[in-house]
Structures are given as C-alpha cells and as structure tokens.
C-alpha cells in the first residue's frame, strides 16, 4: 500500500527496496492485504526520486517470476530470496529483465492468460 510518509522520508534515496506482492489490477486486494501492486511500488520509488528501485516479496501465485508492469524502467529491478547484489551492480539488474522474460516466457504467458480470464487486463 503506497505510503506518503515513506515517499517524504526516502527523498533522493540511493535505493528503495519495496514489496510488490500483487500484480497491477489487484489494487483493492492490495489495500485489503496491506500490500502493494508492482506499479504502486514503482510509483513510490519514482516519487521519492530513488536512484534505484528493487522489488521483492512477490505473491506465491507467481510460480517463478512476477508479471512485469509497463512501469519497469532502467531504475527498476527484481530480487529473489537470498539474492545478493553489490551496490555498484544495481544498474545491471534491470538489464536482466529481457533475459528473464525470455527464460520464463511460458510461465508469463500462463499468468497473462489467467489475468485475462479474471478480467484484469495488462495496461
């Protein structure tokens, strides 16, 4: 759930690590569960002018990888449990997204189909 206090306290941070438990389109569920969607988490980082945004804590509904929102950019990466990244390597993390999309293309396609069946269209 986006928090204005976090935006203000984190102004110009080098790194924002933010949970992105739910996919876009599930904003109401995010409020109920006090979590954030991917785009909400990215938006918090952009509003605080964070140099880098690392998303984590994805829902277990995603078998291997979360759905990528259109808000992903060169400042946004994803982290998995036990993953270690040196600060100087942060700019490399977003460059892994195309490879991850290719590697998990079948899983992503299945998640998109489920999302469409639920009437939650990718923006």
PyMOL commands that set and color helices and strands:
alter all, ss='L'
color gray80, all
select helices_A, chain A and resi 4-9+27-32+38-47+87-103+105-117
alter helices_A, ss='H'
color red, helices_A
select strands_A, chain A and resi 16-19+53-56+76-78
alter strands_A, ss='S'
color yellow, strands_A
deselect
rebuild
show_as cartoon
